[in-house]
Amino acid sequence: MLDMLAGEFSRPMSLPAGVVVLRLTMAVLLGGVIGWEREVKSRAAGLRTHMLIALAAACFTLVAMELVDFSPVNEEQQRTDPLRLIEAVTAGVAFLAAGSIVINKGNVRGITTGASMWLCGAVGLCCGTGDLRLALMATGMAMVVLYLIRVLVSPAAREVAGGDED
């Protein structure tokens, strides 16, 4: 019985364990960078949510890559389509992101948080496939949009809004 249980943990992986750990860790860290900005702004979906979304996307990607690497019994029956993975992750994250959007008496809140959650799914996909440079670039650009644009645009928007009251 113990041999059977131990066998479940010893199944060979196509990627070295160190690579898998690196990809999952990068997904968590980069999702955390994006989530930190949302956490600081006291949004409902913050640090932990973004980290988990990126981790889940990376994990789904790694699982799909492992499944593709299996030697199929009948190669004609196995069909691999990486776009299905992307569609599944984006649909799942979009469902979560849509839940963060609240409409109340014509005021819409949570759209930026929903978009950042969706982006974390993409970053997780990048990490899962090993495209860490793309994940880093996307995270960097997200921080420019989430932080720098807010710092630059918010004062101008307040000034314009204040100027309309005259």
MDTraj code that builds the backbone (N, CA, C; nanometers):
import mdtraj as md
import numpy as np

residues = "MET LEU ASP MET LEU ALA GLY GLU PHE SER ARG PRO MET SER LEU PRO ALA GLY VAL VAL VAL LEU ARG LEU THR MET ALA VAL LEU LEU GLY GLY VAL ILE GLY TRP GLU ARG GLU VAL LYS SER ARG ALA ALA GLY LEU ARG THR HIS MET LEU ILE ALA LEU ALA ALA ALA CYS PHE THR LEU VAL ALA MET GLU LEU VAL ASP PHE SER PRO VAL ASN GLU GLU GLN GLN ARG THR ASP PRO LEU ARG LEU ILE GLU ALA VAL THR ALA GLY VAL ALA PHE LEU ALA ALA GLY SER ILE VAL ILE ASN LYS GLY ASN VAL ARG GLY ILE THR THR GLY ALA SER MET TRP LEU CYS GLY ALA VAL GLY LEU CYS CYS GLY THR GLY ASP LEU ARG LEU ALA LEU MET ALA THR GLY MET ALA MET VAL VAL LEU TYR LEU ILE ARG VAL LEU VAL SER PRO ALA ALA ARG GLU VAL ALA GLY GLY ASP GLU ASP".split()
xyz = np.array([
    [0.0809, -0.1196, 0.0000],
    [0.0000, 0.0000, 0.0000],
    [0.0858, 0.1267, 0.0000],
    [0.1902, 0.1273, 0.0861],
    [0.2784, 0.2439, 0.0915],
    [0.3558, 0.2608, -0.0385],
    [0.3921, 0.1485, -0.1011],
    [0.4621, 0.1572, -0.2296],
    [0.3742, 0.2225, -0.3343],
    [0.2464, 0.1887, -0.3326],
    [0.1538, 0.2472, -0.4278],
    [0.1404, 0.3986, -0.4027],
    [0.1308, 0.4373, -0.2772],
    [0.1222, 0.5794, -0.2442],
    [0.2503, 0.6529, -0.2813],
    [0.3640, 0.5918, -0.2526],
    [0.4922, 0.6543, -0.2874],
    [0.5057, 0.6679, -0.4385],
    [0.4520, 0.5718, -0.5113],
    [0.4570, 0.5775, -0.6577],
    [0.3825, 0.6973, -0.7144],
    [0.2791, 0.7404, -0.6442],
    [0.2031, 0.8570, -0.6893],
    [0.2876, 0.9847, -0.6843],
    [0.3868, 0.9879, -0.5972],
    [0.4730, 1.1050, -0.5844],
    [0.6022, 1.0927, -0.6645],
    [0.6233, 0.9788, -0.7262],
    [0.7490, 0.9581, -0.7982],
    [0.7310, 0.9512, -0.9496],
    [0.6122, 0.9862, -0.9976],
    [0.5904, 0.9854, -1.1419],
    [0.6883, 1.0831, -1.2062],
    [0.7582, 1.0392, -1.3080],
    [0.8552, 1.1300, -1.3711],
    [0.7853, 1.2488, -1.4370],
    [0.8513, 1.3636, -1.4289],
    [0.7997, 1.4849, -1.4925],
    [0.8892, 1.5165, -1.6119],
    [0.8303, 1.5815, -1.7115],
    [0.9098, 1.6162, -1.8291],
    [1.0050, 1.7306, -1.7996],
    [0.9712, 1.8145, -1.7035],
    [1.0570, 1.9261, -1.6652],
    [1.1259, 1.8942, -1.5336],
    [1.2479, 1.9412, -1.5161],
    [1.3137, 1.9224, -1.3861],
    [1.2362, 1.9960, -1.2765],
    [1.2375, 1.9400, -1.1566],
    [1.1623, 1.9983, -1.0451],
    [1.2050, 2.1431, -1.0192],
    [1.3319, 2.1730, -1.0347],
    [1.3804, 2.3097, -1.0135],
    [1.3175, 2.4093, -1.1096],
    [1.2971, 2.3682, -1.2327],
    [1.2340, 2.4544, -1.3327],
    [1.0879, 2.4780, -1.2959],
    [1.0211, 2.3736, -1.2530],
    [0.8808, 2.3858, -1.2128],
    [0.8690, 2.4811, -1.0943],
    [0.9556, 2.4644, -0.9956],
    [0.9534, 2.5516, -0.8776],
    [0.9803, 2.6969, -0.9195],
    [1.0764, 2.7185, -1.0067],
    [1.1067, 2.8541, -1.0535],
    [0.9855, 2.9164, -1.1221],
    [0.9216, 2.8422, -1.2107],
    [0.8060, 2.8955, -1.2839],
    [0.6892, 2.9279, -1.1909],
    [0.6617, 2.8384, -1.0978],
    [0.5528, 2.8636, -1.0031],
    [0.5865, 2.9806, -0.9107],
    [0.7118, 2.9866, -0.8665],
    [0.7553, 3.0969, -0.7795],
    [0.7465, 3.2300, -0.8513],
    [0.7890, 3.2346, -0.9749],
    [0.7807, 3.3595, -1.0522],
    [0.6360, 3.4021, -1.0701],
    [0.5474, 3.3073, -1.0936],
    [0.4059, 3.3407, -1.1075],
    [0.3529, 3.4033, -0.9783],
    [0.3869, 3.3441, -0.8655],
    [0.3420, 3.3972, -0.7362],
    [0.4008, 3.5359, -0.7124],
    [0.5294, 3.5523, -0.7372],
    [0.5938, 3.6821, -0.7130],
    [0.5388, 3.7914, -0.8037],
    [0.5259, 3.7621, -0.9328],
    [0.4773, 3.8642, -1.0262],
    [0.3293, 3.8937, -1.0031],
    [0.2505, 3.7917, -0.9729],
    [0.1111, 3.8159, -0.9354],
    [0.1036, 3.9008, -0.8096],
    [0.1972, 3.8797, -0.7185],
    [0.2035, 3.9582, -0.5958],
    [0.2392, 4.1037, -0.6207],
    [0.3268, 4.1277, -0.7167],
    [0.3621, 4.2662, -0.7507],
    [0.2380, 4.3414, -0.7975],
    [0.1620, 4.2799, -0.8853],
    [0.0405, 4.3442, -0.9358],
    [-0.0638, 4.3538, -0.8244],
    [-0.0788, 4.2485, -0.7476],
    [-0.1762, 4.2468, -0.6392],
    [-0.1433, 4.3446, -0.5282],
    [-0.0146, 4.3719, -0.5070],
    [0.0256, 4.4659, -0.4020],
    [-0.0337, 4.6043, -0.4268],
    [-0.0304, 4.6478, -0.5497],
    [-0.0848, 4.7797, -0.5822],
    [-0.2342, 4.7829, -0.5528],
    [-0.3043, 4.6758, -0.5835],
    [-0.4480, 4.6688, -0.5557],
    [-0.4730, 4.6629, -0.4048],
    [-0.3862, 4.5919, -0.3330],
    [-0.3984, 4.5806, -0.1874],
    [-0.3799, 4.7176, -0.1221],
    [-0.2805, 4.7916, -0.1661],
    [-0.2529, 4.9247, -0.1117],
    [-0.3716, 5.0177, -0.1354],
    [-0.4412, 4.9988, -0.2450],
    [-0.5586, 5.0813, -0.2757],
    [-0.6855, 5.0255, -0.2095],
    [-0.6687, 4.9252, -0.1226],
    [-0.7792, 4.8636, -0.0469],
    [-0.8892, 4.8097, -0.1370],
    [-0.8509, 4.7442, -0.2431],
    [-0.9474, 4.6812, -0.3324],
    [-0.9826, 4.5423, -0.2812],
    [-1.1004, 4.4948, -0.3180],
    [-1.1482, 4.3646, -0.2695],
    [-1.0549, 4.2516, -0.3123],
    [-1.0104, 4.2551, -0.4346],
    [-0.9168, 4.1534, -0.4841],
    [-0.7776, 4.2137, -0.4757],
    [-0.7019, 4.1703, -0.3772],
    [-0.5709, 4.2295, -0.3542],
    [-0.4572, 4.1325, -0.3746],
    [-0.3633, 4.1392, -0.2844],
    [-0.2386, 4.0649, -0.2949],
    [-0.2602, 3.9146, -0.3086],
    [-0.3301, 3.8547, -0.2138],
    [-0.3453, 3.7088, -0.2158],
    [-0.4234, 3.6616, -0.3376],
    [-0.5280, 3.7335, -0.3737],
    [-0.6091, 3.6933, -0.4894],
    [-0.5255, 3.6924, -0.6161],
    [-0.4495, 3.7984, -0.6383],
    [-0.3679, 3.8075, -0.7592],
    [-0.2584, 3.7009, -0.7606],
    [-0.1998, 3.6755, -0.6444],
    [-0.0968, 3.5715, -0.6367],
    [-0.1565, 3.4345, -0.6710],
    [-0.2733, 3.4068, -0.6176],
    [-0.3363, 3.2771, -0.6429],
    [-0.3797, 3.2621, -0.7881],
    [-0.4269, 3.3696, -0.8485],
    [-0.4664, 3.3626, -0.9900],
    [-0.3455, 3.3308, -1.0771],
    [-0.2351, 3.4010, -1.0543],
    [-0.1143, 3.3759, -1.1337],
    [-0.0616, 3.2347, -1.1096],
    [-0.0631, 3.1904, -0.9841],
    [-0.0181, 3.0549, -0.9514],
    [-0.1059, 2.9503, -1.0188],
    [-0.2370, 2.9697, -1.0133],
    [-0.3288, 2.8740, -1.0765],
    [-0.3057, 2.8676, -1.2270],
    [-0.2900, 2.9828, -1.2905],
    [-0.2668, 2.9839, -1.4354],
    [-0.1373, 2.9115, -1.4699],
    [-0.0320, 2.9354, -1.3914],
    [0.0948, 2.8665, -1.4160],
    [0.0813, 2.7173, -1.3930],
    [0.0086, 2.6796, -1.2899],
    [-0.0109, 2.5382, -1.2592],
    [-0.0890, 2.4682, -1.3704],
    [-0.1968, 2.5308, -1.4167],
    [-0.2728, 2.4733, -1.5283],
    [-0.1841, 2.4574, -1.6516],
    [-0.0998, 2.5548, -1.6748],
    [-0.0101, 2.5485, -1.7907],
    [0.0870, 2.4324, -1.7768],
    [0.1456, 2.4183, -1.6592],
    [0.2405, 2.3088, -1.6371],
    [0.1713, 2.1729, -1.6462],
    [0.0508, 2.1622, -1.5944],
    [-0.0241, 2.0366, -1.6052],
    [-0.0481, 2.0030, -1.7521],
    [-0.0893, 2.1032, -1.8289],
    [-0.1144, 2.0799, -1.9717],
    [0.0127, 2.0355, -2.0429],
    [0.1244, 2.0990, -2.0082],
    [0.2512, 2.0607, -2.0711],
    [0.2899, 1.9179, -2.0338],
    [0.2638, 1.8781, -1.9097],
    [0.2926, 1.7413, -1.8674],
    [0.2027, 1.6414, -1.9403],
    [0.0761, 1.6767, -1.9570],
    [-0.0163, 1.5869, -2.0261],
    [0.0232, 1.5681, -2.1726],
    [0.0700, 1.6736, -2.2345],
    [0.1134, 1.6652, -2.3739],
    [0.2348, 1.5740, -2.3852],
    [0.3172, 1.5726, -2.2817],
    [0.4400, 1.4932, -2.2854],
    [0.4156, 1.3441, -2.2651],
    [0.2989, 1.3064, -2.2120],
    [0.2688, 1.1646, -2.1966],
    [0.2748, 1.0949, -2.3319],
    [0.3238, 0.9733, -2.3317],
    [0.3219, 0.8937, -2.4540],
    [0.1823, 0.8367, -2.4709],
    [0.1102, 0.8805, -2.5706],
    [-0.0270, 0.8329, -2.5866],
    [-0.0296, 0.6883, -2.6342],
    [-0.1337, 0.6196, -2.5926],
    [-0.1531, 0.4822, -2.6375],
    [-0.1830, 0.4834, -2.7864],
    [-0.2681, 0.5734, -2.8280],
    [-0.3042, 0.5854, -2.9686],
    [-0.2830, 0.7317, -3.0089],
    [-0.1749, 0.7599, -3.0790],
    [-0.1403, 0.8980, -3.1122],
    [-0.2468, 0.9670, -3.1963],
    [-0.3259, 0.8901, -3.2698],
    [-0.4301, 0.9511, -3.3517],
    [-0.5438, 1.0060, -3.2658],
    [-0.5592, 0.9520, -3.1444],
    [-0.6671, 0.9979, -3.0572],
    [-0.6271, 1.1192, -2.9737],
    [-0.4972, 1.1407, -2.9529],
    [-0.4535, 1.2539, -2.8721],
    [-0.4448, 1.3787, -2.9587],
    [-0.5127, 1.4813, -2.9155],
    [-0.5069, 1.6093, -2.9839],
    [-0.4644, 1.7139, -2.8825],
    [-0.3587, 1.7833, -2.9156],
    [-0.3117, 1.8877, -2.8252],
    [-0.3315, 2.0216, -2.8923],
    [-0.3917, 2.1116, -2.8178],
    [-0.4170, 2.2448, -2.8685],
    [-0.3890, 2.3435, -2.7566],
    [-0.2751, 2.4110, -2.7603],
    [-0.2418, 2.5041, -2.6522],
    [-0.3405, 2.6201, -2.6415],
    [-0.4106, 2.6498, -2.7479],
    [-0.5082, 2.7584, -2.7413],
    [-0.6247, 2.7237, -2.6493],
    [-0.6564, 2.5970, -2.6369],
    [-0.7627, 2.5558, -2.5441],
    [-0.7248, 2.5901, -2.4006],
    [-0.5995, 2.5715, -2.3677],
    [-0.5516, 2.6058, -2.2344],
    [-0.5682, 2.7551, -2.2084],
    [-0.5260, 2.8351, -2.3050],
    [-0.5368, 2.9800, -2.2904],
    [-0.6833, 3.0206, -2.2776],
    [-0.7686, 2.9611, -2.3571],
    [-0.9119, 2.9918, -2.3495],
    [-0.9696, 2.9531, -2.2140],
    [-0.9309, 2.8387, -2.1623],
    [-0.9842, 2.7933, -2.0339],
    [-0.9395, 2.8842, -1.9204],
    [-0.8122, 2.9203, -1.9200],
    [-0.7618, 3.0076, -1.8136],
    [-0.8262, 3.1451, -1.8233],
    [-0.8333, 3.2012, -1.9427],
    [-0.8916, 3.3348, -1.9555],
    [-1.0405, 3.3338, -1.9202],
    [-1.1102, 3.2293, -1.9543],
    [-1.2527, 3.2219, -1.9193],
    [-1.2709, 3.2124, -1.7680],
    [-1.1899, 3.1312, -1.7037],
    [-1.2000, 3.1179, -1.5584],
    [-1.1657, 3.2458, -1.4857],
    [-1.0584, 3.3099, -1.5272],
    [-1.0182, 3.4346, -1.4627],
    [-1.1175, 3.5452, -1.4953],
    [-1.1698, 3.5458, -1.6158],
    [-1.2696, 3.6475, -1.6520],
    [-1.3929, 3.6347, -1.5642],
    [-1.4290, 3.5125, -1.5294],
    [-1.5424, 3.4907, -1.4383],
    [-1.5136, 3.5542, -1.3024],
    [-1.3943, 3.5315, -1.2500],
    [-1.3563, 3.5932, -1.1223],
    [-1.3507, 3.7455, -1.1334],
    [-1.2926, 3.7931, -1.2424],
    [-1.2792, 3.9378, -1.2629],
    [-1.4155, 4.0048, -1.2728],
    [-1.5081, 3.9411, -1.3406],
    [-1.6423, 3.9979, -1.3539],
    [-1.7091, 4.0110, -1.2175],
    [-1.6781, 3.9187, -1.1285],
    [-1.7337, 3.9254, -0.9938],
    [-1.6804, 4.0418, -0.9130],
    [-1.5684, 4.0985, -0.9540],
    [-1.5111, 4.2112, -0.8796],
    [-1.5693, 4.3448, -0.9246],
    [-1.6474, 4.3433, -1.0313],
    [-1.7044, 4.4672, -1.0847],
    [-1.8415, 4.4895, -1.0218],
    [-1.8594, 4.6068, -0.9665],
    [-1.9839, 4.6410, -0.8979],
    [-2.0426, 4.7648, -0.9649],
    [-2.1707, 4.7572, -0.9972],
    [-2.2418, 4.8716, -1.0541],
    [-2.3481, 4.9125, -0.9531],
    [-2.3411, 5.0382, -0.9098],
    [-2.4340, 5.0874, -0.8096],
    [-2.4793, 5.2279, -0.8478],
    [-2.6050, 5.2418, -0.8850],
    [-2.6640, 5.3710, -0.9215],
    [-2.5812, 5.4434, -1.0283],
    [-2.5413, 5.3709, -1.1284],
    [-2.4672, 5.4303, -1.2397],
    [-2.3176, 5.4424, -1.2163],
    [-2.2707, 5.4157, -1.0960],
    [-2.1277, 5.4171, -1.0669],
    [-2.0711, 5.2769, -1.0850],
    [-1.9621, 5.2679, -1.1576],
    [-1.8979, 5.1392, -1.1834],
    [-1.7655, 5.1364, -1.1077],
    [-1.7458, 5.0320, -1.0271],
    [-1.6215, 5.0153, -0.9517],
    [-1.5677, 4.8746, -0.9756],
    [-1.4373, 4.8627, -0.9715],
    [-1.3748, 4.7310, -0.9802],
    [-1.3269, 4.6909, -1.1178],
    [-1.3432, 4.7779, -1.2153],
    [-1.3009, 4.7403, -1.3508],
    [-1.1490, 4.7243, -1.3581],
    [-1.0755, 4.8157, -1.2971],
    [-0.9292, 4.8052, -1.2995],
    [-0.8838, 4.6809, -1.2248],
    [-0.9458, 4.6510, -1.1127],
    [-0.9105, 4.5300, -1.0389],
    [-0.9405, 4.4064, -1.1229],
    [-1.0547, 4.4045, -1.1895],
    [-1.0880, 4.2926, -1.2777],
    [-0.9858, 4.2759, -1.3894],
    [-0.9449, 4.3880, -1.4466],
    [-0.8445, 4.3827, -1.5532],
    [-0.7101, 4.3338, -1.5000],
    [-0.6737, 4.3759, -1.3794],
    [-0.5456, 4.3308, -1.3232],
    [-0.5506, 4.1816, -1.2897],
    [-0.6667, 4.1320, -1.2497],
    [-0.6818, 3.9884, -1.2255],
    [-0.6653, 3.9107, -1.3559],
    [-0.7254, 3.9622, -1.4602],
    [-0.7147, 3.8976, -1.5907],
    [-0.5695, 3.8960, -1.6371],
    [-0.5000, 4.0070, -1.6155],
    [-0.3589, 4.0148, -1.6520],
    [-0.2762, 3.9148, -1.5716],
    [-0.3090, 3.8963, -1.4444],
    [-0.2357, 3.7982, -1.3635],
    [-0.2507, 3.6577, -1.4210],
    [-0.3665, 3.6286, -1.4778],
    [-0.3835, 3.5001, -1.5460],
    [-0.2873, 3.4872, -1.6631],
    [-0.2726, 3.5943, -1.7388],
    [-0.1788, 3.5937, -1.8526],
    [-0.0351, 3.5808, -1.8044],
    [-0.0008, 3.6515, -1.6975],
    [0.1347, 3.6421, -1.6419],
    [0.1618, 3.4996, -1.5943],
    [0.0628, 3.4386, -1.5311],
    [0.0776, 3.2998, -1.4884],
    [0.0970, 3.2050, -1.6051],
    [0.0241, 3.2268, -1.7132],
    [0.0432, 3.1457, -1.8339],
    [0.1858, 3.1614, -1.8860],
    [0.2343, 3.2841, -1.8889],
    [0.3727, 3.3086, -1.9344],
    [0.4720, 3.2334, -1.8469],
    [0.4536, 3.2432, -1.7157],
    [0.5450, 3.1741, -1.6245],
    [0.5375, 3.0233, -1.6433],
    [0.4186, 2.9717, -1.6588],
    [0.4011, 2.8282, -1.6753],
    [0.4690, 2.7742, -1.7999],
    [0.4677, 2.8526, -1.9067],
    [0.5333, 2.8081, -2.0297],
    [0.6821, 2.8369, -2.0298],
    [0.7294, 2.9089, -1.9286],
    [0.8720, 2.9400, -1.9199],
    [0.9108, 3.0698, -1.9859],
    [0.8144, 3.1480, -2.0285],
    [0.8449, 3.2766, -2.0912],
    [0.8510, 3.3840, -1.9830],
    [0.9555, 3.3756, -1.9002],
    [0.9674, 3.4638, -1.7847],
    [0.9956, 3.6079, -1.8252],
    [1.0656, 3.6275, -1.9367],
    [1.0900, 3.7656, -1.9823],
    [0.9595, 3.8353, -2.0169],
    [0.8719, 3.7662, -2.0882],
    [0.7430, 3.8253, -2.1228],
    [0.6621, 3.8528, -1.9955],
    [0.6668, 3.7611, -1.9000],
    [0.5960, 3.7807, -1.7731],
    [0.6492, 3.9037, -1.6998],
    [0.7811, 3.9203, -1.6971],
    [0.8414, 4.0372, -1.6325],
    [0.8043, 4.1665, -1.7044],
    [0.8084, 4.1643, -1.8370],
    [0.7717, 4.2844, -1.9136],
    [0.6257, 4.3223, -1.8900],
    [0.5372, 4.2240, -1.8925],
    [0.3949, 4.2517, -1.8711],
    [0.3707, 4.3055, -1.7306],
    [0.4388, 4.2488, -1.6319],
    [0.4243, 4.2965, -1.4949],
    [0.4754, 4.4397, -1.4818],
    [0.5903, 4.4676, -1.5419],
    [0.6442, 4.6039, -1.5392],
    [0.5497, 4.7038, -1.6031],
    [0.4953, 4.6666, -1.7159],
    [0.4015, 4.7567, -1.7837],
    [0.2733, 4.7734, -1.7017],
    [0.2298, 4.6671, -1.6356],
    [0.1110, 4.6772, -1.5502],
    [0.1347, 4.7763, -1.4378],
    [0.2537, 4.7735, -1.3804],
    [0.2824, 4.8659, -1.2716],
    [0.2871, 5.0103, -1.3214],
    [0.3345, 5.0298, -1.4430],
    [0.3311, 5.1640, -1.5015],
    [0.1861, 5.2098, -1.5133],
    [0.1016, 5.1223, -1.5629],
    [-0.0395, 5.1580, -1.5811],
    [-0.1078, 5.1782, -1.4458],
    [-0.0872, 5.0868, -1.3531],
    [-0.1586, 5.0923, -1.2260],
    [-0.1094, 5.2042, -1.1345],
    [0.0197, 5.2299, -1.1346],
    [0.0738, 5.3283, -1.0413],
    [0.1045, 5.4621, -1.1075],
    [0.1908, 5.4582, -1.2055],
    [0.2388, 5.5830, -1.2647],
    [0.1265, 5.6606, -1.3328],
    [0.0432, 5.5926, -1.4066],
    [-0.0675, 5.6610, -1.4743],
    [-0.1625, 5.7221, -1.3711],
    [-0.1885, 5.6482, -1.2633],
    [-0.2756, 5.7013, -1.1580],
    [-0.2148, 5.8266, -1.0957],
    [-0.0852, 5.8243, -1.0700],
    [-0.0176, 5.9385, -1.0088],
    [-0.0214, 6.0596, -1.1022],
    [-0.0059, 6.0353, -1.2301],
    [-0.0043, 6.1460, -1.3257],
    [-0.1431, 6.1944, -1.3640],
    [-0.2373, 6.1027, -1.3793],
    [-0.3692, 6.1385, -1.4318],
    [-0.4637, 6.1869, -1.3218],
    [-0.4589, 6.1273, -1.2034],
    [-0.5532, 6.1648, -1.0980],
    [-0.5500, 6.3134, -1.0639],
    [-0.4326, 6.3755, -1.0449],
    [-0.4339, 6.5192, -1.0166],
    [-0.4933, 6.6014, -1.1317],
    [-0.4639, 6.5625, -1.2539],
    [-0.5188, 6.6340, -1.3696],
    [-0.6698, 6.6175, -1.3761],
    [-0.7190, 6.4975, -1.3446],
    [-0.8631, 6.4729, -1.3468],
    [-0.9334, 6.5543, -1.2388],
    [-0.8728, 6.5634, -1.1203],
    [-0.9325, 6.6441, -1.0131],
    [-0.9355, 6.7913, -1.0518],
    [-0.8294, 6.8344, -1.1183],
    [-0.8228, 6.9745, -1.1611],
    [-0.9308, 7.0039, -1.2633],
    [-0.9507, 6.9153, -1.3575],
    [-1.0546, 6.9333, -1.4595],
    [-1.1924, 6.9311, -1.3950],
    [-1.2140, 6.8357, -1.3027],
    [-1.3427, 6.8263, -1.2349],
    [-1.3697, 6.9512, -1.1519],
    [-1.2652, 7.0016, -1.0878],
    [-1.2808, 7.1230, -1.0078],
    [-1.3049, 7.2446, -1.0938],
    [-1.2482, 7.2468, -1.2146],
    [-1.2646, 7.3596, -1.3066],
    [-1.4039, 7.3666, -1.3650],
    [-1.4751, 7.2512, -1.3709],
    [-1.6098, 7.2504, -1.4275],
    [-1.7113, 7.3122, -1.3327],
    [-1.6766, 7.3207, -1.2047],
    [-1.7719, 7.3709, -1.1073],
    [-1.7817, 7.5241, -1.1087],
    [-1.6913, 7.5913, -1.1742],
    [-1.6928, 7.7386, -1.1764],
    [-1.8093, 7.7945, -1.2482],
])
top = md.Topology()
chain = top.add_chain()
for i, resn in enumerate(residues, 1):
    res = top.add_residue(resn, chain, resSeq=i)
    for name in ("N", "CA", "C"):
        top.add_atom(name, md.element.get_by_symbol(name[0]), res)
traj = md.Trajectory(xyz[None], top)
